């Protein structure tokens, strides 16, 4: 396309896409011939979740299509980078050879090479797979260098057995031009990404002994051991992939609610060990509230005690609705 002298480069003009939604009971409006003026119609809104234009309304009273709420994720696992093509792998090997990183372990090599500014172009081209309990769960969307920087930083953390990665985000469509677009896993756009070692996490949980001046080192160690067991029990649940209200509520408690670990520890100290954790929908009130119950059973008398709390999982970030309280049934 030629331009007039003195004009800057003009972006190409694409035709407006035709909406694929036609409300039930209406007839699609034919295109207006070139040069004529179309009659004004109702203003099309935009979807509150994906920001895409909504279809224009038809006749008065016609039904409009409904849009499901986005699927949110609150997952605990490990992030693993993988090469989508042989060319990307060979490019990485060349960069690793130039940097002298061949003698390091795999994750250390990846971290050392990709963390360098001159090599950052390669990080968005990798397949960043989130693994829960040894199973590929979803793809972490990272299409820019900035989005991939947090994932690269996670590679520099502690060893694979000790490291914990957390993704809080929403399911999005597959990027059409990404090298990993052919992978048959859901894609998640992270709003928050955390990476830490289990030891660091357990040390950050307040121990009951921390509240007294004369700290009992033995009690603190016992509390840490109890918290480690409870954390592993939550993360190791067979259904915990980070999707769904049950998994998201439990993972939120495990990471953001210290009273969860304290309740279990104090009951265990009173010879009431934790037997199981139950999660079920809470009272219906227009929001997705999950009720988590901790069931304890006495070693001596078989008496059962229950404690419950409630977590709201309606939106991207879960939050505590009511703290743990004993339930009498």
C-alpha positions in Angstrom: 0.0 0.0 0.0 1.5 3.3 -1.0 1.4 6.3 1.4 1.4 10.0 0.7 4.7 11.8 1.0 5.4 12.9 4.5 3.0 10.4 6.1 4.3 7.9 8.6 3.9 4.2 8.3 0.2 3.3 8.8 -0.8 0.1 10.5 -2.8 -2.3 8.4 -6.6 -2.2 8.8 -8.3 -5.5 9.4 -12.1 -6.1 8.9 -14.1 -6.3 12.0 -14.7 -9.9 13.0 -18.2 -11.2 12.7 -19.6 -12.5 16.0 -20.1 -16.2 16.2 -22.9 -15.9 18.7 -26.5 -15.5 17.5 -29.1 -15.3 20.3 -31.8 -17.9 20.1 -35.0 -16.8 18.4 -33.3 -14.0 16.3 -32.0 -13.7 12.8 -28.5 -12.5 11.9 -28.5 -9.1 10.3 -27.1 -9.1 6.8 -24.1 -7.0 6.0 -24.7 -3.4 5.0 -23.6 -2.6 1.4 -20.5 -0.5 0.9 -21.3 3.2 0.9 -24.7 3.0 2.7 -25.4 3.9 6.3 -26.5 1.2 8.8 -29.3 1.9 11.2 -28.0 2.4 14.7 -28.3 -0.7 16.8 -27.9 -1.5 20.5 -24.4 -0.9 21.8 -22.4 -4.1 22.2 -20.8 -4.5 25.6 -17.6 -6.3 26.6 -17.2 -9.5 28.6 -16.2 -8.7 32.1 -13.8 -11.7 32.2 -12.1 -11.9 28.8 -12.7 -8.3 27.6 -14.0 -9.5 24.3 -17.0 -7.7 22.6 -20.3 -9.2 23.4 -22.7 -10.0 20.5 -25.2 -7.2 19.7 -28.8 -7.8 20.9 -31.5 -8.9 18.5 -35.2 -8.3 18.9 -36.5 -7.1 22.2 -36.7 -9.8 24.8 -34.4 -12.1 22.9 -32.1 -14.2 25.0 -28.4 -13.5 25.2 -25.7 -16.0 25.4 -24.2 -16.6 28.9 -20.5 -16.7 29.6 -19.1 -19.1 32.2 -16.9 -17.7 35.0 -13.2 -18.3 34.4 -11.6 -21.3 35.9 -9.1 -20.4 38.6 -6.1 -22.4 39.8 -4.3 -22.5 43.1 -1.7 -25.2 42.6 1.2 -26.5 44.7 3.8 -28.5 42.8 6.9 -28.1 40.7 7.7 -26.1 37.5 9.6 -27.9 34.9 11.0 -26.3 31.7 11.1 -28.5 28.6 12.3 -27.9 25.0 9.5 -27.7 22.5 11.6 -28.4 19.4 15.0 -29.7 18.5 16.1 -26.3 17.2 15.3 -24.6 20.6 17.2 -27.4 22.4 20.3 -27.0 20.1 20.2 -23.2 20.6 20.2 -23.7 24.4 23.1 -26.2 24.1 25.1 -23.7 22.1 24.5 -20.9 24.7 25.4 -23.3 27.5 28.7 -24.2 25.8 29.6 -20.6 25.2 29.0 -19.8 28.9 30.9 -22.8 30.2 28.0 -24.2 32.2 28.2 -27.8 30.9 29.5 -29.3 34.2 26.5 -28.1 36.3 23.4 -30.1 36.9 20.5 -29.7 34.5 18.4 -27.2 36.5 21.5 -25.2 37.5 22.6 -25.0 33.8 19.1 -23.8 32.8 19.1 -21.2 35.5 22.7 -20.1 34.8 22.1 -19.7 31.0 18.6 -18.3 31.0 19.1 -15.8 33.8 21.7 -13.9 31.7 20.2 -10.8 30.0 21.6 -11.7 26.6 20.0 -15.1 26.7 16.6 -14.1 28.0 15.0 -14.3 24.6 15.0 -18.1 24.8 13.0 -18.4 28.1 9.6 -17.6 26.6 10.1 -20.2 23.9 10.3 -23.1 26.4 7.4 -25.2 27.6 6.9 -24.4 31.3 5.0 -27.4 32.6 3.5 -27.4 36.1 3.8 -30.9 37.7 1.6 -32.0 40.6 2.5 -35.3 42.3 4.6 -36.3 39.4 1.9 -35.8 36.8 1.9 -33.0 34.2 -1.0 -30.8 35.3 -1.0 -27.6 33.1 1.2 -25.2 31.1 2.2 -21.9 32.6 1.7 -19.2 30.0 4.9 -17.1 29.7 4.9 -15.4 26.3 7.3 -12.5 27.2 10.7 -12.2 28.8 9.1 -10.4 31.8 6.6 -13.2 32.3 9.3 -15.9 32.1 11.7 -14.1 34.5 10.0 -15.5 37.6 10.0 -19.0 36.2 13.7 -18.8 35.5 14.4 -17.5 39.0 12.6 -20.6 40.4 15.2 -22.8 38.8 17.9 -21.2 41.0 16.2 -22.3 44.2 17.0 -25.5 46.1 17.0 -29.0 44.9 14.1 -30.7 43.2 13.1 -32.7 46.3 12.9 -29.7 48.6 11.6 -27.0 46.3 7.9 -26.0 46.2 6.4 -23.9 43.5 3.0 -22.2 43.7 0.8 -20.8 40.9 -2.3 -18.7 41.4 -3.9 -17.9 38.2 -6.7 -18.5 35.6 -7.1 -20.9 32.7 -6.7 -19.1 29.3 -6.8 -20.2 25.7 -3.8 -21.8 24.1 -1.4 -19.2 22.5 -1.8 -20.0 18.8 1.7 -19.2 17.8 3.6 -20.5 20.8 6.0 -23.4 20.1 4.2 -25.4 22.7 0.7 -24.8 21.4 0.4 -28.5 20.4 0.7 -29.7 24.0 -2.6 -31.2 25.2 -2.7 -29.5 28.6 -4.7 -26.5 29.8 -2.9 -23.2 29.9 -2.8 -21.1 33.0 -2.0 -17.4 33.2 -0.3 -16.8 36.6 -1.3 -13.8 38.6 1.1 -14.9 41.4 4.0 -17.2 41.3 5.9 -18.3 44.4 9.0 -20.5 44.8 10.5 -21.6 48.1 12.0 -24.6 49.9 10.0 -26.7 52.3 12.4 -25.9 55.1 12.0 -22.2 54.6 8.2 -22.6 54.6 8.1 -24.7 57.7 10.4 -22.3 59.6 8.1 -19.4 58.7 5.0 -21.0 60.4 4.6 -19.6 64.0 5.1 -22.2 66.6 3.1 -22.2 69.8 6.4 -22.0 71.7 7.1 -18.7 70.0 4.5 -17.0 72.1 6.2 -17.5 75.4 9.5 -16.0 76.6 11.1 -19.3 77.5 11.0 -21.0 74.1 10.9 -24.8 74.3 13.2 -26.1 71.5 11.8 -29.6 71.8 8.2 -28.4 71.3 9.2 -26.3 68.3 10.8 -29.3 66.6 7.8 -31.4 67.3 5.6 -28.7 65.8 7.7 -28.5 62.7 7.5 -32.3 62.3 3.8 -32.1 62.6 3.5 -29.3 60.1 5.7 -31.1 57.6 3.4 -34.2 57.8 0.2 -32.1 57.4 1.6 -30.2 54.5 2.6 -33.4 52.7 -0.8 -34.9 53.4 -2.5 -31.9 51.8 -0.2 -31.7 48.7 -0.3 -35.5 48.3 -4.1 -35.9 48.0 -4.8 -37.7 44.8 -7.4 -35.1 43.7 -5.2 -32.1 44.4 -4.2 -30.7 41.1 -4.9 -27.0 41.9 -8.2 -27.0 39.9 -11.6 -27.0 41.6 -12.9 -25.4 44.7 -11.8 -28.3 47.0 -8.1 -28.2 46.0 -7.9 -24.4 46.0 -9.4 -24.1 49.4 -7.1 -26.7 50.9 -4.0 -25.3 49.2 -4.9 -21.8 50.5 -5.2 -23.1 54.1 -1.9 -25.0 53.7 0.0 -21.9 52.6 -1.8 -18.9 54.2 -3.5 -20.1 57.5 -1.0 -21.0 60.3 -3.9 -21.9 62.6 -4.4 -24.9 60.4 -1.1 -26.5 61.6 -1.6 -25.3 65.2 -5.0 -26.9 65.5 -3.6 -30.2 64.3 -0.6 -30.0 66.6 -2.4 -29.1 69.7 -5.0 -31.9 69.2 -2.2 -34.4 68.7 -0.5 -33.3 71.9 -3.8 -34.1 73.6 -3.7 -37.7 72.2 -6.2 -36.7 69.5 -4.3 -37.3 66.2 -5.7 -36.2 62.9 -7.5 -39.0 61.1 -8.8 -37.4 57.9 -9.6 -34.1 56.2 -13.1 -33.6 54.7 -14.0 -30.8 52.2 -17.5 -30.1 51.1 -19.6 -27.1 49.9 -20.6 -24.7 52.6 -23.9 -22.9 53.0 -25.4 -21.7 49.8 -25.3 -17.9 49.6 -24.4 -16.9 46.1 -20.7 -17.6 46.5 -18.5 -20.6 46.3 -17.7 -21.3 49.9 -16.0 -24.6 50.9 -16.2 -26.0 54.4 -13.0 -27.9 55.6 -13.4 -30.3 58.5 -10.6 -31.8 60.5 -11.6 -35.1 62.1 -9.6 -36.2 65.2 -10.0 -39.5 67.1 -8.7 -40.2 70.6 -6.1 -42.9 71.0 -7.5 -43.9 74.4 -11.3 -43.6 74.2 -12.1 -43.4 70.4 -13.9 -40.2 71.0 -14.2 -38.1 67.8 -13.7 -34.4 67.6 -14.4 -32.1 64.6 -13.1 -28.7 63.8 -14.2 -26.7 60.8 -13.5 -23.5 58.9 -14.8 -22.0 55.7 -13.0 -20.6 52.7 -14.4 -18.5 49.9 -13.1 -19.7 46.5 -15.4 -17.6 44.2 -12.7 -15.4 42.8 -9.1 -15.6 41.9 -7.7 -15.3 45.4 -9.4 -17.5 48.1 -9.9 -16.0 51.5 -11.0 -17.2 55.0 -14.6 -16.7 55.8 -14.7 -18.2 59.3 -11.8 -19.6 61.5 -11.5 -23.1 62.9 -14.1 -23.9 65.5 -15.2 -27.1 67.2 -18.3 -28.7 65.8 -20.6 -30.8 67.9 -22.7 -33.3 66.0 
